[in-house]
């Protein structure tokens, strides 16, 4: 069962998240190098981008792990403190560096106009707090790039992530009025939310409507959460994983079929891959979790490359951006994120 394989911290979550962060980077190379409207080849083939795969993976894993954290801690305060220390230190450092180092170095307006612009202060406050929406522009920054003016487009998922935490812990807190039934009601409610989200996504697909980001990410997060609650009933094995991968791969040949297979299979694939293979690959966990740093630094790094090398192609951008983003991810983890997480454990 899935629960038996996910005992302790010896799993592949760090590696999967790093691969997902790199997938987002690869997907962004096309519009950032070629301009607005440029899409990676996978989008045309499946109607789902590589970045979309990656973001859904993040939210599936997040739903699984934060539900585990909440039920382990049994405390709203401890849970919120844990999430605060995971999200905000790295984010705030990145935003401060963006506003006070990157912006002044590359802006095309005067430093006086840059520093005095309400847009600069708004960017600093909103992107570092994730309250009241985001700002994507800084005065004169990247205005001549193919994907003009947007400083860090990857941050769009962050408010959704925080909202997922809040509704999860809010639901748990409200159920505190029935302490004896809390666990059962919580599990039942999460499963209902997951089923409803899947139903709404399916309804949108049937009627040819767009699946909104909020609906898609809610489905991914709630399915991950429900998978944790059902972990002791979900069978996993090498044979089942190969079968699921084969079915998933075959569905890619029919665009009309793919999304119907994708939604129910993706959580199973992600969480099964988190348990295998063992052995040598698990040594990656000794390095650290570099995925968050890669994710939040990659977009501005790619914009710098687009500015520094006019006409750079997506394939040329990929290795440069990946290497630089990984470097920043390593520094962010060891210099900011990991020390702050030790505060949580203490």
KAHU-V650693 format. One record per backbone hydrogen bond with DSSP energy under -1.0 kcal/mol. CO is the residue of the C=O (numbers start at 1). NH is the residue of the N-H. E is the energy in kcal/mol with one decimal. If there is no record, write none. Layout:
CO:NH:E ; CO:NH:E
//
This chain:
1:5:-1.3 ; 9:11:-1.6 ; 12:16:-2.6 ; 13:17:-2.6 ; 14:18:-2.0 ; 15:19:-2.5 ; 16:20:-2.3 ; 17:21:-2.5 ; 18:22:-2.3 ; 19:23:-1.9 ; 20:24:-2.1 ; 21:25:-1.9 ; 22:26:-2.5 ; 23:27:-2.5 ; 24:28:-2.2 ; 25:29:-1.1 ; 28:32:-2.2 ; 29:33:-1.7 ; 30:34:-2.6 ; 31:35:-1.9 ; 35:38:-1.9 ; 40:43:-1.2 ; 41:45:-1.5 ; 42:46:-2.6 ; 43:47:-1.8 ; 49:53:-2.1 ; 50:54:-2.1 ; 51:55:-2.8 ; 52:56:-2.3 ; 53:57:-2.0 ; 54:58:-2.3 ; 55:59:-2.1 ; 56:60:-2.4 ; 57:61:-2.4 ; 58:62:-2.6 ; 59:63:-2.6 ; 60:64:-2.0 ; 61:65:-2.9 ; 62:66:-2.9 ; 63:67:-1.2 ; 64:68:-1.7 ; 65:69:-2.4 ; 66:70:-2.6 ; 67:71:-2.4 ; 68:72:-1.9 ; 69:73:-2.5 ; 70:74:-2.8 ; 75:79:-2.1 ; 76:80:-2.6 ; 77:81:-2.3 ; 78:82:-2.2 ; 79:83:-2.4 ; 80:84:-2.5 ; 81:85:-2.3 ; 82:86:-1.2 ; 83:87:-2.4 ; 84:88:-1.9 ; 87:91:-1.3 ; 88:92:-3.2 ; 89:93:-2.1 ; 90:94:-2.1 ; 91:95:-2.5 ; 92:96:-2.6 ; 93:97:-2.3 ; 94:98:-2.2 ; 95:99:-2.7 ; 96:100:-2.7 ; 97:101:-1.7 ; 97:102:-2.4 ; 98:103:-2.7 ; 101:105:-1.4 ; 102:106:-1.8 ; 103:107:-2.3 ; 110:114:-2.7 ; 111:115:-2.9 ; 112:116:-2.0 ; 117:121:-1.2 ; 118:122:-2.6 ; 119:123:-2.4 ; 120:124:-2.2 ; 121:125:-2.5 ; 122:126:-2.7 ; 123:127:-2.2 ; 124:128:-1.1 ; 125:129:-1.2 ; 126:130:-2.6 ; 136:151:-3.3 ; 138:141:-2.1 ; 142:145:-1.2 ; 142:149:-2.1 ; 152:155:-1.3 ; 153:156:-1.6 ; 154:157:-1.2 ; 155:158:-1.5 ; 157:161:-2.1 ; 158:162:-2.3 ; 159:163:-2.4 ; 160:164:-2.3 ; 161:165:-1.9 ; 162:166:-2.3 ; 163:167:-2.6 ; 164:168:-2.0 ; 165:169:-2.7 ; 166:170:-2.5 ; 167:171:-2.1 ; 168:172:-1.9 ; 169:173:-2.6 ; 170:174:-2.6 ; 171:175:-1.7 ; 173:176:-1.4 ; 174:177:-1.4 ; 175:178:-2.0 ; 178:182:-1.2 ; 181:185:-2.9 ; 182:186:-2.9 ; 183:187:-2.3 ; 184:188:-2.6 ; 185:189:-2.8 ; 186:190:-2.5 ; 187:191:-1.9 ; 188:192:-2.1 ; 189:193:-2.5 ; 190:194:-2.5 ; 191:195:-2.4 ; 192:196:-2.7 ; 193:197:-2.6 ; 194:198:-2.3 ; 195:199:-2.5 ; 196:200:-2.5 ; 197:201:-2.3 ; 198:202:-2.7 ; 199:203:-2.6 ; 200:204:-2.2 ; 201:205:-2.2 ; 202:206:-2.5 ; 203:207:-2.2 ; 204:209:-2.6 ; 212:216:-2.7 ; 213:217:-2.8 ; 214:218:-2.3 ; 215:219:-2.3 ; 216:220:-2.2 ; 217:221:-2.8 ; 218:222:-2.8 ; 219:223:-2.2 ; 220:224:-2.0 ; 221:225:-2.4 ; 222:226:-2.8 ; 223:227:-2.3 ; 224:228:-1.5 ; 225:229:-1.8 ; 226:230:-1.6 ; 228:231:-1.3 ; 230:233:-2.7 ; 231:3:-2.2 ; 234:2:-2.6 ; 237:241:-2.3 ; 238:242:-2.3 ; 239:243:-2.3 ; 240:244:-2.6 ; 241:245:-2.6 ; 242:246:-2.4 ; 243:247:-2.3 ; 244:248:-2.5 ; 245:249:-2.8 ; 246:250:-2.5 ; 247:251:-1.8 ; 250:253:-1.6 ; 251:254:-1.6 ; 254:257:-1.1 ; 254:258:-2.1 ; 257:261:-1.4 ; 258:262:-3.1 ; 259:263:-1.8 ; 261:265:-1.9 ; 262:266:-2.6 ; 265:269:-2.7 ; 266:270:-2.7 ; 267:271:-2.4 ; 268:272:-2.1 ; 269:273:-2.7 ; 270:274:-1.0 ; 272:275:-1.7 ; 274:12:-2.4 ; 279:282:-1.4 ; 280:283:-1.8 ; 281:284:-1.5 ; 282:285:-1.6 ; 283:286:-1.7 ; 284:287:-1.8 ; 290:294:-2.2 ; 291:295:-2.6 ; 292:296:-2.4 ; 293:297:-1.7 ; 294:298:-1.8 ; 297:301:-1.8 ; 298:302:-2.7 ; 299:303:-2.2 ; 300:304:-2.1 ; 301:305:-2.1 ; 302:306:-2.2 ; 303:307:-1.9 ; 304:308:-2.9 ; 305:309:-2.4 ; 309:312:-2.0 ; 313:317:-2.3 ; 314:318:-2.0 ; 317:321:-3.0 ; 318:322:-2.6 ; 319:323:-2.3 ; 320:324:-2.3 ; 321:325:-2.6 ; 322:326:-2.2 ; 323:327:-1.9 ; 324:328:-2.3 ; 325:329:-2.6 ; 326:330:-2.5 ; 327:331:-2.2 ; 328:332:-2.8 ; 329:333:-2.2 ; 330:334:-2.5 ; 331:335:-2.7 ; 332:336:-2.0 ; 332:337:-2.7 ; 333:338:-3.1 ; 336:340:-1.7 ; 337:341:-2.3 ; 338:342:-1.7 ; 341:345:-1.7 ; 342:346:-1.6
//
